[in-house]
């Protein structure tokens, strides 16, 4: 007989911590700006998972409201970030973090 597994908020927090760690290490190690933006998004989603977990555990909707605003900020960050990446890519055919100084004019 298989016992039912009770999933507690601790499991979600461990997954969120692992996602945040993967995103942080990826941000520090990689030089490609597209990969860096994906790592930032991974870190934001880990923070969102933490907010939703605490909102569910505390039976409060405040965490879900914060997640909504975090997603709005993430969407704006992606729009501006991708515009900068496209500007760098049009000037050079490579998009590494070292090429940001090429935008100075």
PyMOL CGO cylinders between C-alpha atoms (Angstrom):
from pymol import cmd
from pymol.cgo import CYLINDER

trace = [
    CYLINDER, 0.00, 0.00, 0.00, 1.34, 3.41, -0.95, 0.3, 1, 1, 1, 1, 1, 1,
    CYLINDER, 1.34, 3.41, -0.95, 1.07, 6.03, 1.76, 0.3, 1, 1, 1, 1, 1, 1,
    CYLINDER, 1.07, 6.03, 1.76, -0.26, 9.43, 0.85, 0.3, 1, 1, 1, 1, 1, 1,
    CYLINDER, -0.26, 9.43, 0.85, 2.41, 12.11, 0.79, 0.3, 1, 1, 1, 1, 1, 1,
    CYLINDER, 2.41, 12.11, 0.79, 1.47, 15.29, 2.58, 0.3, 1, 1, 1, 1, 1, 1,
    CYLINDER, 1.47, 15.29, 2.58, 3.13, 18.17, 0.75, 0.3, 1, 1, 1, 1, 1, 1,
    CYLINDER, 3.13, 18.17, 0.75, 3.92, 20.96, 3.18, 0.3, 1, 1, 1, 1, 1, 1,
    CYLINDER, 3.92, 20.96, 3.18, 5.05, 24.53, 2.41, 0.3, 1, 1, 1, 1, 1, 1,
    CYLINDER, 5.05, 24.53, 2.41, 8.59, 23.42, 3.22, 0.3, 1, 1, 1, 1, 1, 1,
    CYLINDER, 8.59, 23.42, 3.22, 8.76, 21.51, -0.06, 0.3, 1, 1, 1, 1, 1, 1,
    CYLINDER, 8.76, 21.51, -0.06, 7.79, 24.60, -2.04, 0.3, 1, 1, 1, 1, 1, 1,
    CYLINDER, 7.79, 24.60, -2.04, 10.33, 26.73, -0.17, 0.3, 1, 1, 1, 1, 1, 1,
    CYLINDER, 10.33, 26.73, -0.17, 13.10, 24.22, -0.87, 0.3, 1, 1, 1, 1, 1, 1,
    CYLINDER, 13.10, 24.22, -0.87, 12.22, 24.23, -4.58, 0.3, 1, 1, 1, 1, 1, 1,
    CYLINDER, 12.22, 24.23, -4.58, 12.14, 28.05, -4.57, 0.3, 1, 1, 1, 1, 1, 1,
    CYLINDER, 12.14, 28.05, -4.57, 15.55, 28.18, -2.86, 0.3, 1, 1, 1, 1, 1, 1,
    CYLINDER, 15.55, 28.18, -2.86, 16.98, 25.74, -5.41, 0.3, 1, 1, 1, 1, 1, 1,
    CYLINDER, 16.98, 25.74, -5.41, 15.57, 27.78, -8.32, 0.3, 1, 1, 1, 1, 1, 1,
    CYLINDER, 15.57, 27.78, -8.32, 16.93, 31.01, -6.85, 0.3, 1, 1, 1, 1, 1, 1,
    CYLINDER, 16.93, 31.01, -6.85, 20.35, 29.42, -6.35, 0.3, 1, 1, 1, 1, 1, 1,
    CYLINDER, 20.35, 29.42, -6.35, 20.44, 28.10, -9.92, 0.3, 1, 1, 1, 1, 1, 1,
    CYLINDER, 20.44, 28.10, -9.92, 19.47, 31.55, -11.21, 0.3, 1, 1, 1, 1, 1, 1,
    CYLINDER, 19.47, 31.55, -11.21, 22.07, 33.31, -9.08, 0.3, 1, 1, 1, 1, 1, 1,
    CYLINDER, 22.07, 33.31, -9.08, 24.88, 30.98, -10.10, 0.3, 1, 1, 1, 1, 1, 1,
    CYLINDER, 24.88, 30.98, -10.10, 23.83, 31.24, -13.75, 0.3, 1, 1, 1, 1, 1, 1,
    CYLINDER, 23.83, 31.24, -13.75, 23.81, 35.02, -13.53, 0.3, 1, 1, 1, 1, 1, 1,
    CYLINDER, 23.81, 35.02, -13.53, 27.31, 35.11, -12.06, 0.3, 1, 1, 1, 1, 1, 1,
    CYLINDER, 27.31, 35.11, -12.06, 28.85, 32.49, -14.35, 0.3, 1, 1, 1, 1, 1, 1,
    CYLINDER, 28.85, 32.49, -14.35, 27.39, 33.14, -17.80, 0.3, 1, 1, 1, 1, 1, 1,
    CYLINDER, 27.39, 33.14, -17.80, 28.43, 36.06, -20.03, 0.3, 1, 1, 1, 1, 1, 1,
    CYLINDER, 28.43, 36.06, -20.03, 25.63, 35.87, -22.63, 0.3, 1, 1, 1, 1, 1, 1,
    CYLINDER, 25.63, 35.87, -22.63, 23.06, 38.55, -21.89, 0.3, 1, 1, 1, 1, 1, 1,
    CYLINDER, 23.06, 38.55, -21.89, 20.11, 36.43, -23.02, 0.3, 1, 1, 1, 1, 1, 1,
    CYLINDER, 20.11, 36.43, -23.02, 21.09, 33.69, -20.58, 0.3, 1, 1, 1, 1, 1, 1,
    CYLINDER, 21.09, 33.69, -20.58, 21.60, 36.33, -17.88, 0.3, 1, 1, 1, 1, 1, 1,
    CYLINDER, 21.60, 36.33, -17.88, 18.07, 37.64, -18.43, 0.3, 1, 1, 1, 1, 1, 1,
    CYLINDER, 18.07, 37.64, -18.43, 16.70, 34.10, -18.24, 0.3, 1, 1, 1, 1, 1, 1,
    CYLINDER, 16.70, 34.10, -18.24, 18.53, 33.64, -14.93, 0.3, 1, 1, 1, 1, 1, 1,
    CYLINDER, 18.53, 33.64, -14.93, 17.04, 36.87, -13.59, 0.3, 1, 1, 1, 1, 1, 1,
    CYLINDER, 17.04, 36.87, -13.59, 13.59, 35.66, -14.61, 0.3, 1, 1, 1, 1, 1, 1,
    CYLINDER, 13.59, 35.66, -14.61, 14.27, 32.35, -12.86, 0.3, 1, 1, 1, 1, 1, 1,
    CYLINDER, 14.27, 32.35, -12.86, 15.18, 34.22, -9.70, 0.3, 1, 1, 1, 1, 1, 1,
    CYLINDER, 15.18, 34.22, -9.70, 12.01, 36.35, -9.93, 0.3, 1, 1, 1, 1, 1, 1,
    CYLINDER, 12.01, 36.35, -9.93, 9.90, 33.23, -10.36, 0.3, 1, 1, 1, 1, 1, 1,
    CYLINDER, 9.90, 33.23, -10.36, 11.55, 31.66, -7.32, 0.3, 1, 1, 1, 1, 1, 1,
    CYLINDER, 11.55, 31.66, -7.32, 10.64, 34.74, -5.30, 0.3, 1, 1, 1, 1, 1, 1,
    CYLINDER, 10.64, 34.74, -5.30, 7.08, 34.54, -6.66, 0.3, 1, 1, 1, 1, 1, 1,
    CYLINDER, 7.08, 34.54, -6.66, 6.86, 30.90, -5.58, 0.3, 1, 1, 1, 1, 1, 1,
    CYLINDER, 6.86, 30.90, -5.58, 7.94, 31.94, -2.10, 0.3, 1, 1, 1, 1, 1, 1,
    CYLINDER, 7.94, 31.94, -2.10, 5.31, 34.69, -1.94, 0.3, 1, 1, 1, 1, 1, 1,
    CYLINDER, 5.31, 34.69, -1.94, 2.56, 32.33, -3.08, 0.3, 1, 1, 1, 1, 1, 1,
    CYLINDER, 2.56, 32.33, -3.08, 3.68, 29.65, -0.62, 0.3, 1, 1, 1, 1, 1, 1,
    CYLINDER, 3.68, 29.65, -0.62, 3.51, 32.03, 2.32, 0.3, 1, 1, 1, 1, 1, 1,
    CYLINDER, 3.51, 32.03, 2.32, 0.21, 33.46, 1.10, 0.3, 1, 1, 1, 1, 1, 1,
    CYLINDER, 0.21, 33.46, 1.10, -1.26, 29.95, 1.06, 0.3, 1, 1, 1, 1, 1, 1,
    CYLINDER, -1.26, 29.95, 1.06, 0.30, 28.96, 4.40, 0.3, 1, 1, 1, 1, 1, 1,
    CYLINDER, 0.30, 28.96, 4.40, -0.86, 32.12, 6.18, 0.3, 1, 1, 1, 1, 1, 1,
    CYLINDER, -0.86, 32.12, 6.18, -4.23, 32.18, 4.38, 0.3, 1, 1, 1, 1, 1, 1,
    CYLINDER, -4.23, 32.18, 4.38, -3.62, 35.74, 3.21, 0.3, 1, 1, 1, 1, 1, 1,
    CYLINDER, -3.62, 35.74, 3.21, -4.06, 37.18, -0.27, 0.3, 1, 1, 1, 1, 1, 1,
    CYLINDER, -4.06, 37.18, -0.27, -1.31, 39.79, 0.16, 0.3, 1, 1, 1, 1, 1, 1,
    CYLINDER, -1.31, 39.79, 0.16, 1.38, 37.49, -1.22, 0.3, 1, 1, 1, 1, 1, 1,
    CYLINDER, 1.38, 37.49, -1.22, -0.59, 36.90, -4.38, 0.3, 1, 1, 1, 1, 1, 1,
    CYLINDER, -0.59, 36.90, -4.38, -1.01, 40.65, -4.87, 0.3, 1, 1, 1, 1, 1, 1,
    CYLINDER, -1.01, 40.65, -4.87, 2.76, 41.09, -4.54, 0.3, 1, 1, 1, 1, 1, 1,
    CYLINDER, 2.76, 41.09, -4.54, 3.26, 38.35, -7.15, 0.3, 1, 1, 1, 1, 1, 1,
    CYLINDER, 3.26, 38.35, -7.15, 1.00, 40.25, -9.55, 0.3, 1, 1, 1, 1, 1, 1,
    CYLINDER, 1.00, 40.25, -9.55, 3.11, 43.39, -9.21, 0.3, 1, 1, 1, 1, 1, 1,
    CYLINDER, 3.11, 43.39, -9.21, 6.33, 41.38, -9.46, 0.3, 1, 1, 1, 1, 1, 1,
    CYLINDER, 6.33, 41.38, -9.46, 5.12, 39.89, -12.75, 0.3, 1, 1, 1, 1, 1, 1,
    CYLINDER, 5.12, 39.89, -12.75, 4.35, 43.38, -14.06, 0.3, 1, 1, 1, 1, 1, 1,
    CYLINDER, 4.35, 43.38, -14.06, 7.87, 44.54, -13.16, 0.3, 1, 1, 1, 1, 1, 1,
    CYLINDER, 7.87, 44.54, -13.16, 9.33, 41.40, -14.77, 0.3, 1, 1, 1, 1, 1, 1,
    CYLINDER, 9.33, 41.40, -14.77, 7.42, 42.07, -17.99, 0.3, 1, 1, 1, 1, 1, 1,
    CYLINDER, 7.42, 42.07, -17.99, 8.70, 45.64, -18.11, 0.3, 1, 1, 1, 1, 1, 1,
    CYLINDER, 8.70, 45.64, -18.11, 12.23, 44.44, -17.40, 0.3, 1, 1, 1, 1, 1, 1,
    CYLINDER, 12.23, 44.44, -17.40, 12.04, 41.96, -20.26, 0.3, 1, 1, 1, 1, 1, 1,
    CYLINDER, 12.04, 41.96, -20.26, 10.75, 44.60, -22.67, 0.3, 1, 1, 1, 1, 1, 1,
    CYLINDER, 10.75, 44.60, -22.67, 13.53, 47.07, -21.84, 0.3, 1, 1, 1, 1, 1, 1,
    CYLINDER, 13.53, 47.07, -21.84, 16.19, 44.38, -21.58, 0.3, 1, 1, 1, 1, 1, 1,
    CYLINDER, 16.19, 44.38, -21.58, 15.36, 42.83, -24.93, 0.3, 1, 1, 1, 1, 1, 1,
    CYLINDER, 15.36, 42.83, -24.93, 15.40, 46.27, -26.57, 0.3, 1, 1, 1, 1, 1, 1,
    CYLINDER, 15.40, 46.27, -26.57, 18.92, 46.82, -25.22, 0.3, 1, 1, 1, 1, 1, 1,
    CYLINDER, 18.92, 46.82, -25.22, 20.02, 43.35, -26.36, 0.3, 1, 1, 1, 1, 1, 1,
    CYLINDER, 20.02, 43.35, -26.36, 18.66, 43.97, -29.86, 0.3, 1, 1, 1, 1, 1, 1,
    CYLINDER, 18.66, 43.97, -29.86, 20.49, 47.32, -29.99, 0.3, 1, 1, 1, 1, 1, 1,
    CYLINDER, 20.49, 47.32, -29.99, 23.75, 45.59, -29.05, 0.3, 1, 1, 1, 1, 1, 1,
    CYLINDER, 23.75, 45.59, -29.05, 23.15, 42.77, -31.52, 0.3, 1, 1, 1, 1, 1, 1,
    CYLINDER, 23.15, 42.77, -31.52, 22.53, 45.21, -34.39, 0.3, 1, 1, 1, 1, 1, 1,
    CYLINDER, 22.53, 45.21, -34.39, 25.82, 46.97, -33.70, 0.3, 1, 1, 1, 1, 1, 1,
    CYLINDER, 25.82, 46.97, -33.70, 27.80, 43.74, -33.18, 0.3, 1, 1, 1, 1, 1, 1,
    CYLINDER, 27.80, 43.74, -33.18, 26.87, 40.20, -34.04, 0.3, 1, 1, 1, 1, 1, 1,
    CYLINDER, 26.87, 40.20, -34.04, 27.51, 39.01, -30.49, 0.3, 1, 1, 1, 1, 1, 1,
    CYLINDER, 27.51, 39.01, -30.49, 25.60, 39.68, -27.27, 0.3, 1, 1, 1, 1, 1, 1,
    CYLINDER, 25.60, 39.68, -27.27, 27.94, 39.27, -24.34, 0.3, 1, 1, 1, 1, 1, 1,
    CYLINDER, 27.94, 39.27, -24.34, 27.89, 41.31, -21.15, 0.3, 1, 1, 1, 1, 1, 1,
    CYLINDER, 27.89, 41.31, -21.15, 31.14, 42.98, -22.18, 0.3, 1, 1, 1, 1, 1, 1,
    CYLINDER, 31.14, 42.98, -22.18, 29.40, 44.61, -25.17, 0.3, 1, 1, 1, 1, 1, 1,
    CYLINDER, 29.40, 44.61, -25.17, 27.23, 46.92, -23.06, 0.3, 1, 1, 1, 1, 1, 1,
    CYLINDER, 27.23, 46.92, -23.06, 29.92, 49.61, -23.28, 0.3, 1, 1, 1, 1, 1, 1,
    CYLINDER, 29.92, 49.61, -23.28, 29.27, 49.74, -27.05, 0.3, 1, 1, 1, 1, 1, 1,
    CYLINDER, 29.27, 49.74, -27.05, 26.02, 51.63, -26.36, 0.3, 1, 1, 1, 1, 1, 1,
    CYLINDER, 26.02, 51.63, -26.36, 27.79, 54.72, -25.04, 0.3, 1, 1, 1, 1, 1, 1,
    CYLINDER, 27.79, 54.72, -25.04, 27.78, 56.29, -28.48, 0.3, 1, 1, 1, 1, 1, 1,
]
cmd.load_cgo(trace, "trace")
